[in-house]
């Protein structure tokens, strides 16, 4: 026994040493990797001399010296996207619905209506198609939504702001304005890309009174239609918004309520050269036969139209509405809008097209969850135009109304204090 004990002891010691050597050999890189990770974490958390400290998670935009910093927790405009279900989900407005329920279609152009309904599909929204040369509503899908008290216009407000800035001589089409750093942009690029900083700066320079004047000139804050039951007038604030001031007013339409009918009327006035018609929605074939256009007022914007249209065309060619190019090659001009209002995402697109001398306006509003954004609304409008072309809408002659039959309403504007 005295001889065996040391032998066993030596064997155990040898096995222990061997095991430790094997373990060390199989994990030689753990310590260096761990040190490298710690070094990277330390470096990333340190203040960078070029970029400074990381922005707080709640800060969404601090775009220029004109634009007030916006904090996500204080603004409904910048509410982050959230997951939603097919129905109600986390939003007050559903994303998908039958948008035709309750509509009165007896006085509409049924071919145009079919084109609009098919383009909208299962999305919850409204599509208004109108004749810009008469103000007649050819189709109004989801009339309850179209005639409601309206929603925040998002970036569609940039179109009236562009006309205001041009009319007041603040900019011309090719005027380059500093956005941030060395980046500059002109009106065409800013409209096409829907640049918030550009239009926030214009709002600060124009001031509330001038913006209010031109907004009312285009029909904001008043009914767009003539004797259309249930229509609301929307809203324009009596003073600059508390959230973001003029920058938010002129880049996102903060505290403004716009209706699809108002957007269609604005687009119609640009498409026809400056005549703001009352929109009319015939309810019977007899009303269609006796239709007489009614002029609300004439806008002195003919010179500015040629400077605004390239940006609206650019939106479709390479900007926020470029998905239309995958649908149709028509020379469509339009403006998208994307934001959130009343616990619902909003997707706007106001547009007009002219083919073979025939013009048509298409205004789209989508409400609900994540799919409801401006580019999606532009896609709906693109499908409307494609469907109309398939029905030979642009090859058929439009019904002309003699000038003597056009009724001229009050051509003044309701703006005051300027």
C-alpha positions as CSV (number, residue, x, y, z in Angstrom):
1,X,0.0,0.0,0.0
2,X,2.9,2.4,0.8
3,X,4.1,1.9,-2.8
4,X,0.7,2.4,-4.6
5,X,-0.3,5.6,-2.9
6,X,2.4,7.9,-4.4
7,X,1.8,6.3,-7.8
8,X,-1.9,7.2,-7.8
9,X,-1.1,10.6,-6.5
10,X,1.2,11.2,-9.4
11,X,-1.4,10.0,-11.9
12,X,-4.0,12.4,-10.5
13,X,-1.6,15.4,-10.6
14,X,-0.6,14.6,-14.2
15,X,-4.3,14.4,-15.2
16,X,-5.1,17.8,-13.6
17,X,-2.2,19.5,-15.3
18,X,-3.2,18.0,-18.7
19,X,-6.8,19.2,-18.3
20,X,-5.7,22.7,-17.4
21,X,-3.4,22.8,-20.5
22,X,-6.2,21.6,-22.8
23,X,-8.7,24.2,-21.5
24,X,-6.2,27.0,-21.9
25,X,-5.4,25.9,-25.4
26,X,-9.1,25.8,-26.5
27,X,-9.9,29.3,-25.2
28,X,-7.0,31.5,-26.1
29,X,-9.0,34.4,-27.7
30,X,-11.6,35.0,-25.0
31,X,-9.7,37.6,-23.1
32,X,-8.6,39.7,-26.1
33,X,-12.1,39.6,-27.6
34,X,-13.7,40.7,-24.4
35,X,-11.2,43.5,-24.0
36,X,-11.9,44.7,-27.6
37,X,-15.6,44.7,-27.0
38,X,-15.1,46.8,-23.8
39,X,-12.8,49.2,-25.7
40,X,-15.5,49.6,-28.5
41,X,-18.2,50.2,-26.0
42,X,-16.1,52.8,-24.2
43,X,-15.3,54.5,-27.5
44,X,-18.9,54.6,-28.7
45,X,-20.2,56.1,-25.5
46,X,-17.6,58.8,-25.5
47,X,-18.3,62.2,-26.9
48,X,-17.2,62.4,-30.5
49,X,-15.4,65.6,-31.4
50,X,-17.2,65.7,-34.8
51,X,-20.7,64.7,-34.0
52,X,-21.0,65.5,-30.3
53,X,-23.3,63.6,-27.9
54,X,-26.0,61.4,-29.4
55,X,-29.4,63.1,-29.6
56,X,-32.0,62.0,-26.9
57,X,-34.4,59.4,-28.2
58,X,-37.3,61.8,-27.8
59,X,-36.0,64.5,-30.1
60,X,-37.3,64.1,-33.6
61,X,-36.3,67.2,-35.5
62,X,-34.3,70.3,-35.1
63,X,-34.1,71.3,-38.7
64,X,-33.0,74.9,-38.9
65,X,-32.8,78.2,-37.1
66,X,-36.4,78.8,-38.2
67,X,-37.7,75.5,-37.1
68,X,-38.6,74.9,-33.4
69,X,-37.2,71.6,-32.0
70,X,-40.0,69.1,-31.8
71,X,-40.2,66.4,-29.1
72,X,-42.1,63.3,-29.9
73,X,-43.9,63.1,-26.6
74,X,-45.4,66.5,-27.0
75,X,-46.6,66.3,-30.6
76,X,-49.3,64.2,-32.2
77,X,-47.6,64.9,-35.5
78,X,-44.6,62.8,-34.8
79,X,-46.2,59.9,-33.1
80,X,-44.1,56.8,-34.0
81,X,-45.4,54.0,-36.1
82,X,-46.8,51.1,-34.1
83,X,-47.9,47.6,-34.9
84,X,-51.6,47.2,-35.6
85,X,-54.1,44.6,-36.4
86,X,-56.2,44.4,-39.5
87,X,-59.1,46.1,-37.8
88,X,-59.1,48.7,-35.1
89,X,-55.7,47.9,-33.5
90,X,-54.1,50.7,-31.6
91,X,-55.7,53.4,-33.7
92,X,-59.1,55.1,-33.6
93,X,-59.5,54.7,-37.3
94,X,-59.3,51.2,-38.9
95,X,-56.8,50.6,-41.7
96,X,-59.2,48.4,-43.7
97,X,-62.9,48.9,-44.3
98,X,-65.6,49.0,-46.9
99,X,-65.3,52.6,-47.9
100,X,-68.4,52.7,-50.1
101,X,-71.0,52.2,-47.3
102,X,-73.8,54.8,-47.4
103,X,-72.6,56.6,-50.5
104,X,-75.2,58.3,-52.8
105,X,-74.0,57.5,-56.4
106,X,-77.1,58.5,-58.4
107,X,-75.6,61.6,-59.8
108,X,-72.0,60.4,-60.3
109,X,-70.2,59.3,-63.3
110,X,-70.4,55.5,-62.7
111,X,-67.3,54.7,-64.8
112,X,-65.2,57.2,-62.8
113,X,-66.6,55.8,-59.6
114,X,-65.7,52.2,-60.5
115,X,-62.2,53.4,-61.3
116,X,-61.9,55.1,-57.9
117,X,-63.4,52.2,-55.9
118,X,-61.2,49.6,-57.6
119,X,-58.1,51.8,-57.0
120,X,-58.9,52.3,-53.3
121,X,-59.5,48.6,-52.7
122,X,-59.8,47.5,-49.1
123,X,-58.1,50.5,-47.6
124,X,-60.0,52.9,-45.4
125,X,-60.1,56.2,-47.1
126,X,-61.7,58.6,-49.5
127,X,-61.2,59.4,-53.1
128,X,-62.6,62.5,-54.7
129,X,-62.4,62.8,-58.5
130,X,-63.5,66.2,-60.0
131,X,-63.5,68.2,-63.2
132,X,-61.3,71.2,-62.6
133,X,-62.9,73.1,-65.5
134,X,-66.4,73.1,-63.9
135,X,-66.1,72.0,-60.2
136,X,-68.3,69.0,-60.8
137,X,-67.6,66.0,-58.5
138,X,-67.5,63.0,-60.8
139,X,-67.1,60.5,-57.9
140,X,-66.8,60.8,-54.2
141,X,-65.9,57.5,-52.5
142,X,-66.5,57.3,-48.7
143,X,-68.7,60.4,-48.6
144,X,-68.8,60.3,-44.8
145,X,-65.1,60.8,-44.6
146,X,-64.9,63.3,-47.4
147,X,-67.6,65.5,-45.8
148,X,-66.2,65.2,-42.3
149,X,-64.6,68.1,-40.3
150,X,-61.3,67.2,-41.8
151,X,-57.8,66.1,-40.7
152,X,-54.4,67.7,-40.5
153,X,-53.2,68.3,-44.0
154,X,-49.6,67.2,-43.3
155,X,-47.3,68.2,-46.2
156,X,-50.1,69.1,-48.6
157,X,-50.1,72.6,-46.9
158,X,-46.8,73.2,-48.6
159,X,-48.5,73.9,-51.9
160,X,-50.4,77.1,-50.7
161,X,-47.3,78.1,-48.8
162,X,-45.2,77.9,-52.0
163,X,-47.7,80.2,-53.8
164,X,-47.6,82.6,-50.8
165,X,-43.8,82.8,-50.8
166,X,-43.7,83.3,-54.6
167,X,-46.4,86.0,-54.6
168,X,-44.7,87.9,-51.8
169,X,-41.3,87.8,-53.6
170,X,-39.5,85.9,-50.9
171,X,-38.3,83.3,-53.4
172,X,-38.3,82.4,-57.0
173,X,-38.4,78.9,-58.4
174,X,-34.6,78.6,-58.6
175,X,-33.7,80.4,-55.4
176,X,-31.4,78.3,-53.3
177,X,-32.0,78.3,-49.6
178,X,-29.8,76.9,-46.9
179,X,-31.3,73.8,-45.3
180,X,-28.5,72.7,-42.9
181,X,-24.7,72.7,-43.1
182,X,-23.8,73.3,-46.7
183,X,-26.9,71.8,-48.1
184,X,-29.1,74.1,-50.2
185,X,-32.3,73.5,-52.0
186,X,-34.7,75.3,-54.4
187,X,-38.5,75.3,-54.5
188,X,-38.7,72.5,-57.1
189,X,-36.5,70.2,-55.1
190,X,-38.3,71.1,-51.8
191,X,-41.7,70.3,-53.2
192,X,-40.6,67.1,-54.9
193,X,-38.8,65.8,-51.7
194,X,-41.3,67.5,-49.3
195,X,-38.5,69.1,-47.3
196,X,-39.8,70.3,-43.9
197,X,-36.9,72.7,-43.2
198,X,-37.4,74.6,-46.4
199,X,-41.1,75.3,-45.8
200,X,-40.6,75.9,-42.0
201,X,-38.2,78.7,-43.0
202,X,-40.7,80.2,-45.5
203,X,-43.4,80.2,-42.8
204,X,-41.1,82.1,-40.4
205,X,-40.4,84.7,-43.0
206,X,-43.9,85.1,-44.2
207,X,-45.4,85.3,-40.8
208,X,-48.9,84.3,-39.6
209,X,-50.9,87.1,-41.3
210,X,-49.6,86.5,-44.8
211,X,-49.9,82.7,-44.5
212,X,-53.4,83.0,-43.2
213,X,-54.3,85.3,-46.1
214,X,-53.2,82.9,-48.8
215,X,-54.5,79.9,-47.0
216,X,-58.0,81.4,-46.9
217,X,-57.6,82.6,-50.5
218,X,-57.3,78.9,-51.5
219,X,-60.4,78.0,-49.4
220,X,-59.0,76.7,-46.1
221,X,-61.4,77.2,-43.3
222,X,-64.5,77.4,-45.5
223,X,-66.7,74.9,-47.3
224,X,-65.4,73.8,-50.7
225,X,-68.8,72.6,-51.9
226,X,-72.0,74.3,-52.8
227,X,-75.1,73.0,-51.0
228,X,-73.6,69.6,-50.3
229,X,-75.4,68.1,-47.3
230,X,-73.2,67.2,-44.3
231,X,-70.1,69.0,-45.5
232,X,-67.9,70.7,-42.9
233,X,-65.6,73.7,-43.4
234,X,-62.5,72.3,-41.8
235,X,-60.5,74.7,-39.7
236,X,-57.6,77.2,-39.8
237,X,-56.1,78.4,-36.5
238,X,-56.7,81.9,-35.3
239,X,-53.0,82.2,-34.3
240,X,-49.7,80.4,-34.8
241,X,-49.8,76.9,-33.2
242,X,-48.4,76.5,-29.7
243,X,-46.6,73.4,-30.9
244,X,-43.8,74.6,-33.2
245,X,-45.3,78.0,-34.3
246,X,-45.1,79.0,-37.9
247,X,-42.6,76.3,-38.7
248,X,-45.0,73.5,-37.9
249,X,-47.9,75.3,-39.5
250,X,-46.3,75.6,-42.9
251,X,-44.5,72.3,-43.0
252,X,-47.0,69.9,-41.4
253,X,-50.3,72.0,-41.2
254,X,-50.3,71.9,-37.4
255,X,-53.8,72.8,-36.0
256,X,-55.3,73.0,-39.5
257,X,-58.2,70.7,-40.5
258,X,-58.4,70.0,-44.3
259,X,-61.1,68.0,-46.0
260,X,-60.6,65.9,-49.2
261,X,-63.1,68.3,-50.9
262,X,-60.9,71.3,-50.0
263,X,-57.8,69.5,-51.4
264,X,-59.6,68.7,-54.6
265,X,-60.7,72.4,-55.0
266,X,-57.1,73.6,-54.4
267,X,-55.7,71.2,-57.0
268,X,-58.5,72.2,-59.4
269,X,-57.6,75.9,-59.2
270,X,-54.0,75.1,-60.1
271,X,-55.0,72.8,-62.9
272,X,-57.3,75.3,-64.6
273,X,-55.1,78.4,-64.3
274,X,-56.5,80.1,-61.2
275,X,-60.2,79.7,-61.0
276,X,-61.5,78.4,-57.7
277,X,-64.9,76.7,-58.4
278,X,-67.4,75.6,-55.9
279,X,-67.5,71.9,-55.9
280,X,-70.9,70.5,-56.8
281,X,-72.1,66.9,-56.3
282,X,-75.2,66.2,-58.4
283,X,-77.5,63.7,-56.8
284,X,-79.7,62.7,-59.8
285,X,-79.4,62.4,-63.5
286,X,-81.6,65.5,-63.8
287,X,-79.2,67.6,-61.8
288,X,-76.4,66.4,-64.0
289,X,-78.3,67.4,-67.1
290,X,-78.9,70.9,-65.7
291,X,-75.5,71.4,-64.1
292,X,-74.2,74.9,-64.1
293,X,-70.6,75.6,-62.8
294,X,-70.3,78.2,-60.0
295,X,-67.2,80.3,-59.6
296,X,-66.2,81.1,-56.0
297,X,-63.4,83.5,-56.9
298,X,-60.5,83.9,-59.3
299,X,-57.0,83.6,-58.0
300,X,-54.1,85.7,-59.3
301,X,-51.7,82.8,-59.5
302,X,-51.2,82.2,-63.2
303,X,-47.6,83.5,-63.0
304,X,-46.8,81.4,-60.0
305,X,-48.3,78.1,-61.4
306,X,-45.5,77.7,-63.8
307,X,-43.0,77.9,-60.9
308,X,-44.9,75.5,-58.7
309,X,-45.8,72.8,-61.2
310,X,-42.2,71.5,-61.8
311,X,-42.0,70.6,-58.1
312,X,-45.3,68.8,-58.2
313,X,-44.2,67.0,-61.3
314,X,-40.9,66.2,-59.6
315,X,-42.8,64.6,-56.7
316,X,-44.1,62.0,-59.1
317,X,-40.9,61.6,-61.2
318,X,-38.3,61.3,-58.4
319,X,-39.8,62.5,-55.1
320,X,-42.3,61.3,-52.5
321,X,-44.9,60.2,-55.1
322,X,-42.6,58.3,-57.4
323,X,-44.3,55.0,-57.1
324,X,-46.9,56.3,-59.6
325,X,-44.2,55.9,-62.3
326,X,-44.6,52.2,-61.9
327,X,-48.3,52.5,-62.6
328,X,-48.6,55.1,-65.3
329,X,-46.3,57.4,-67.4
330,X,-48.9,60.2,-67.6
331,X,-47.6,63.7,-66.7
332,X,-49.3,63.7,-63.3
333,X,-48.6,66.6,-60.9
334,X,-49.2,66.2,-57.2
335,X,-48.2,66.6,-53.6
336,X,-48.1,63.9,-50.8
337,X,-48.7,64.4,-47.1
338,X,-47.9,62.0,-44.2
339,X,-48.4,62.6,-40.5
340,X,-50.6,61.4,-37.6
341,X,-53.7,63.1,-36.2
342,X,-56.2,61.9,-33.6
343,X,-54.5,58.5,-33.1
344,X,-54.6,57.7,-36.8
345,X,-52.0,57.8,-39.5
346,X,-52.8,60.0,-42.5
347,X,-51.8,59.6,-46.1
348,X,-52.8,62.5,-48.4
349,X,-52.2,63.0,-52.1
350,X,-53.7,65.8,-54.2
351,X,-53.1,65.7,-57.9
352,X,-54.2,66.5,-61.4
353,X,-53.6,65.1,-64.9
354,X,-54.2,66.2,-68.5
355,X,-54.3,63.8,-71.4
356,X,-55.5,64.7,-74.9
357,X,-56.7,68.1,-73.6
358,X,-58.9,66.6,-70.9
359,X,-58.1,67.4,-67.3
360,X,-59.1,65.6,-64.1
361,X,-58.3,66.1,-60.4
362,X,-57.8,63.2,-58.0
363,X,-57.6,63.7,-54.2
364,X,-56.9,60.8,-51.8
365,X,-57.0,60.6,-48.1
366,X,-56.1,57.3,-46.2
367,X,-56.6,56.8,-42.5
368,X,-55.6,54.0,-40.1
369,X,-52.4,52.2,-39.4
370,X,-48.9,51.9,-40.9
371,X,-49.9,51.5,-44.6
372,X,-51.7,54.9,-44.5
373,X,-49.0,57.2,-45.7
374,X,-48.6,59.8,-48.5
375,X,-46.8,57.5,-51.0
376,X,-49.5,54.9,-50.5
377,X,-52.2,57.5,-51.2
378,X,-50.2,58.4,-54.4
379,X,-50.3,54.8,-55.4
380,X,-54.1,54.8,-55.1
381,X,-54.3,57.9,-57.2
382,X,-52.0,56.3,-59.8
383,X,-54.4,53.4,-60.1
384,X,-57.3,55.8,-60.5
385,X,-55.6,57.4,-63.5
386,X,-54.6,54.0,-64.9
387,X,-58.2,52.7,-64.6
388,X,-59.6,55.9,-66.2
389,X,-57.2,55.5,-69.1
390,X,-58.3,51.8,-69.5
391,X,-61.9,53.1,-69.7
392,X,-61.0,55.5,-72.5
393,X,-61.8,58.4,-70.2
394,X,-59.2,60.7,-71.6
395,X,-60.2,60.0,-75.2
396,X,-63.8,60.8,-74.7
397,X,-64.9,64.4,-75.2
398,X,-65.8,66.2,-72.0
399,X,-69.1,68.0,-71.8
400,X,-68.5,71.7,-72.4
401,X,-70.5,74.3,-70.6
402,X,-71.0,77.6,-72.4
403,X,-69.4,80.6,-70.7
404,X,-72.8,82.3,-70.4
405,X,-74.0,79.5,-68.2
406,X,-71.2,79.8,-65.7
407,X,-72.4,81.5,-62.6
408,X,-70.0,83.9,-60.9
409,X,-70.1,84.0,-57.2
410,X,-68.5,86.3,-54.8
411,X,-64.9,86.7,-56.1
412,X,-63.6,88.3,-52.9
413,X,-61.8,86.3,-50.3
414,X,-62.6,85.9,-46.6
415,X,-59.2,86.7,-45.2
416,X,-59.1,89.6,-42.8
417,X,-56.4,91.5,-40.9
418,X,-54.0,91.8,-43.8
